[in-house]
């Protein structure tokens, strides 16, 4: 294959929200850029596509009201939002399969369990308030909190199993998409702190507030339009050589010589690139302690939003169901009704061992436990399986194993010579979500621009942050 050679100031690897934010900001600073993307599309873990005549948000999609960085960008790009449908009752399913309708944030459980839920939420909120999401490893008890699993911590906190199951749900299956025994208390507190508090994770009306007309991928599409010929799709990067004179980045059909390179994709993919010289020992160890979660995002489209006829909002929860949560995901201006449902961690492992039709039947049966038999007959059904996606390999993002965040977290963003890192997986505010990607793109672009101008940026403490979340 013939390879084109070009020279730029900065080459960005990855055309998701982080990479495109970095590239457009670098261009605004007067630098030349090239963006290399392995896929045949932009957007990374945001992807809006037409499946069997239905427009589906295959990747990240929601916007919460305190996502100032993302909201500023939406305004700049001229993108409009609309509210998620939430009128009517939510549904909670007990371990015994009893269906309970409710409103508000607290599930309809026994009074003693409700008291434990409220107490635990308040305690986690207080702990999360002590954690700087940009530096969780600096908490005075970071080593201790990182050495115990969230599941073990909950077991030590309360004997109420249903309270433990529901608190674990909010951070495990719902956010990190890992079982609660697989991540630490410190990792859980980072998740809560990045959202402005655990109470925000519990409040679905807050974190899943709005969607973008046309889909979240529109953010990347409109940013990409500003790059023109500087964006190169279908170009997986194979090798990065770096030294005193800069970097040489080789993809399948193009080689870019530059002063700096930004890796703006999931860190679990760094191993797909050959580095010359190799990355330092610290980086090799760090990346072996990071792994992606696993979730199936299920889209079920019906001829109408039938649940609204029952006075239901479409919002459902249960730590005891295959589908642990679902929402009304009907598109703006669409007469049909869409439910989006989630199957995470070990449940996803289990159903992926089944034939496609059996897996579909099991998932729809779980939806029917909440909504009735009509839920088993969608006109369009689709599963977003990011775990098998070649250039992602999991969702929603990477998180550390026990002890890893305290041990290696401070090195996540540390440049290696001319190599810089930026993605939602290493964000503080907005950790693992689109707003975090925007913030990391801005930060790395400003760092590189200042560096190339011989300037010094203020310390991270002086850079304003905010809590925001998109899932």
N, C-alpha and C positions, 0 to 999 in steps of 0.2 A: 504494500500500500504506500502510495506517495504521501509524504508528510509535508505540509506547509510550515514554514518557520516565520514567526513574527516576533517583534520586540515591543514590550509594553512596560509601564512602570510597575503595575501590579497585575497578577493573575489570580482570579478567584475560582476555586474548585467547588462547584455546586450552585445550582440556580434555584434554590428555595428562597424563602423570605429573608434569611440571614445573608446569603451570598448576594442576592440582588440588591438588598439594602446597602450592603457594603460597597458593591460596585457602583451603584448610582451616586452614592455619597462621595466616593473617591473621584468620580468624573466631575462632580460639582466643585470639588476642591482643585480641579485643574490637572488631575493626573490621568494618564492613559491606562485603560484596563482591558483585560480579556476574561470572559467568563466561560469556563469549560464545564459542561453538564453531560453526565453519562446517559441520562434518559433522553427520549425524543420529545420531552415537554419540560416546561418550567413548573415550579411549585413545590418540589420536594414532597413533604408529607401533607401538603394541601393539594387536593385534586378534585375537580368538579367535572363529571362526565355524564354523557347520555347513555343509559343502559336500557335497552328494550323500550325506548321511547320515554323514559323517565330521567329527569335530571337529578343526579345524586351527588351528595357531598361525600366522596369516598374517604377523604382525609379530614384534617382539622377544620372546624367550621364556626364555633361560637365566639362571641365577643362579650366580655363583661364590662360593667359601667366604669370600672376604675382602670381600664387598659389605656392609659393616656398615650403611650407611644403608638400603639396600633390605631387608636381613634384619630390621632393627629395625622397619621399616614392615610387613613381612609378618607379623611377630609381633603388632604392634599391631592389624592388620586381621583377625587370626585365620585367615590363609591358610597352608596346608600345602604342603610341597614333596616331591618324590620324585626319586630319582637317575636320571640318564640311563643307559640300558643300555650296558654297556661290556665285558661278558664275552667272551672269545675274542680272535681275532687281528684286527688292522687290516690294510688293504690299501694298497699303494703301487704305482702303475703307472709304469713307466719310459717314456722317450721312444720306445723301440722297441715299447711295448705289452706288455712282460713284466710279469706280475702277481707281486708279491712280498708274502707275508704277514709280519707283524712284530708285536711288542709294544714298548711303550715310546714315547719321544718322538722319537727319531732315526730317520729313514727308512732302509730297508735299501738303502744305496748302497755303492759301492766304498769301500774303506778310506780312500783319499786324499780322496775327496769327504766322507766322514763327518768326517775330521779338519778339513777346511775348514768344514763346518757347525758343528762344536763351537767352532772358533776364532771364527767370525763371530758366533755367538750370544753368546759371552763378551764379545766386543768391543762389540756393540750393548748388552748388559746394562750394561757399564761406562759407556758414553756416556749411556744412559738414566738411570743413577743420578745423573748430574751435572745432569739437567734437572728443574726444578721444574714439574710438569704445570700448575700454576696460572699460571706465568710463564715459559714456555719462551723467550720473547724476551729474557730477562735473562741467558741463558747467555753467557759471555764470547765464544764463537765463534758466536753465534746468526746473525749476518749471513752468515758464511761457510757455515754448515750449511744455511741457508735458500736459498742461491744455487745449490746443486747438487742434481740429482735423485737420488733413492734408487737408481735404475738406474745412473747414472753413478758414484756412490760405490761400489756393489758391483763394477762393472767395474774400478775402480781398486784394489779390495781383493784380488781374486782372479781368476785365469784359469780357474777351474773353473766352467764354464757351469752344470752341474747344481746346484752349491752356490748359485750366484747365483739360479737359477730358484726354488729352494725357499725361500731366505730372502726373496726378493721376494714369494712366495706368501703368507707369513704376515701381511704388512702391506698389500700391494697388493690382490689379489683377495679375500683373506679378511677384511680389516678395513675399509680405506678404500674398497674396491670401485672402485679406479682403477688403471690400469697404473702401474708403478713409475717411468716417465719423467715422470709428471704431477704428482708431489708431491716435496717436498724431504726431505733427510735430517732436518732439524729437525722437519718434520711427522711423519716416521716415528718419531723419538725421543719426540715427544709421545704418539703412540699407544702406544708401549712403556711409557713412564713412567706413563701413566694407568692401565695394567694392573699396575703394580708391578714391571715388568721385561719384557724381551723373552722371557725363559724362560717366563713365564706365557702368552704368546701361542702359544708352541710346544706347550705342554702342554694338549691338548684336554680331558683329564680334569679339569683345574683350571678353565679358563674356561667350559667347558660342563658344569658339574657337576650341577646340579639344574634341575628345572622346577617350576612351580606347579600344583598340582591345580586344574583348572578353567581354567588359562591365565593368562598374564601380564596380560591385560586386566582380570582381576578386581581388580587393584590400583586401576585408575582407576574401575571400577564401584563399588567399596566407598567410595573417597574421595568420589565424586560423591553417594552416598547421604547424606553428611553435609551436603551443600549444599542439598538440597531445591529450593525454588523459585528459589534464587540461580543455578542453572545454566540456560542458555538454548541449546538446540541449534538447528541450522539457521540460525545467525545469523552469516554471514560479515561481518567488519568492513570497511567501505568507506572510512571517513574518521576521522581523529583530529585534532581541533583542540586546541591547548594554549596556555596563557599563564599569567600570574601567578595567576589564580584557579583553576587546575587544568586538567582535560581534559574534552572532550566526545567520546565515542566513539559513532559512528553505524554500526549494522549494518542489515540489511535490514528488520527489524521492531521494532527497539528502539534507543533512544538512552540512553546512560548518562552522567550528569555525575558526576565523581569528582575526588578530589585527586591520585590517581596511577593509572597504567595499566601493566600488565605484559604485554609481548608474549612469550608462552610457546609459540612455535611456531618452525618452522625459519626461519632468517634469509633463506633464498632467497624467502620469501613476503612480506617487508616491502614489496617493490615493488608488491604488490597493494593496498596501502593508500595513500590520499592523505593526506599530512600537511600541516597548516596551523598554523604555518609549516613549510616543508619541513625535512627532516632536514639537519643540517650537512654541509658538503662532505666532511668526514672520513668520515662514515657512508656517504655515497653511494659514495665510492671503495672503502671497506672491503667493502661488499656486492658490488661488482663483481669482487672477487678471491676470493670464496667460491663454491663450487659443490658440488652433491650428487654422490655416487657413483651407480653403477648396478649393481643385482644382481637376478637372478631367483631367488627362493626357491621351489624346486620341492617339492611334496608328492606322494608316491606311496604309496598305501595298498594293501596286499595282504591276501589272505584269512588269512594267517598270516605271522609274521616268519621267512621261509624261510631267510634267511642264517644264523640261529642254528643251524639244522640242519647247516650246513657248518662250524660252529665259528668263525663270524665275528661280530665286535662290531657291524658296520654302519658302522664308522668307516673312511673311505677318503680318500686324498689323491693328487693328481697335478697338477703345473703344466703337464702336457702333454695334459690331457683337457678337453673342453668343461665337464664337471662337475669342478670342481677339488677339491671336498670334499663328503662326505655323511656322515650319522649316522643311527643308529637313533632315530627320533622317535616310537616307539609310545606311545600315551597310557596314563595310569595306569588299570589295570584293563581294558584293551582286549585282546581275544583276537586281533584283527587286528594286522598289522605295518605300521608306517609308516616310510618313509625320507624324510629331508629332505635336499635337495641344492641346491647353489649354482652359478650361472653368473654370472660378473661381468664388468665393464668392457667391453673390446672384444669378448669372446666374446658378451656379452649384446647388444651393438650388432648383431653379425652375425646372430644367430638371430632377432632382432626384425624382420629384413627378410624372413623366411620366412613362408609361410602357417602358420596355427596348427597344423594336423596335421603338417606337415613339421617344425616346430620341436619339437613333442612327440616325434616319432619320433627326431629327432637327440639330444634330451636323454635319452630312455630308452635309446637305443643306448649312450650314454656310461655310464649307470648299469650297463648289462649288461656293459660291459667290465670292471667291478669284480666284479659279483655273478653273472654268468651270464644266460642267456636269460630266465629267469623274471622278471627285473627289468623286462622290456619289456611286461609284462601286468598293470598294477595295476588294481584294481577302482575306485579313485578317483584322479584325477590333477588337480592344480591348480597354477597358477603365480601366486605373489604378485608383481605388477608394480607396485612403488611408484613407478616412474618416470612412470607415466601417471596416478597418483592426484592428483586436482586439488589437494588441500590438503597435499601432501607433496612430490611431484616428484623423488623419488630416495630412495636408501637406501645405507648406513644413516644417514649424516649428511653435513653440509657440512664441507669441508676447504678449505684455502687452496691457491692455485696457488704456483708457485715465487716465493719472496721475500715472499709475502703475510703469513705468520704473524709473521715478525720485524717487518714494516712496520706491520701493523694489529692484531695480536693483542691488544695491551693495551687497545684501544678496544672490543672485543667486548661487554663487560659494562657499559661506562660509560654511565650514564643520560644522557638528553637532556632536561633540565628534569624534568618529572614522568613521563617515559616511561622505564620500566625494561625490561631484557631478561633472559630466563631460559629456557634449554633445554639439552638434552644436548649440542648442537653447540658450546657455549661452556664446557663443564665442563672442569676439570682432571682430578682423579681421577674416573673414570667417563666420560671424554670420549666422546661420541657414543652412550652407552648409558643404560639405564633408571636405574641408580644415579646417574649424573651428572645426570639430569633431576631426581631427588629432591633431590639436594644443591643444585642451582641454585634449585629451588623454595623450599627452606628458606632459602637465603641471601638471596634477593630479598625474601621475606616479612619476615625479621628486619630487613633494611635499611630497608624501608618503615615497619614498625611503630616502629622506633627513631626514624626521621626524623620521623614524625608526632607522636611523643611528645617530640621535641626532644632525643633522646639520641644518642650516638655509638657505633657498633659498633667492636669491636677491628679492627685491621688484619687482612687475610686471612691473614697469617702465623700469627696467633694462633688461627685457626679450624681445628680438627682436620680432617684429610682422611684418606682411605684409598683404596687402589687397588681398583677394582671394575669389573666388566665384565658386560654382558648383551648377548647378540646373539640 
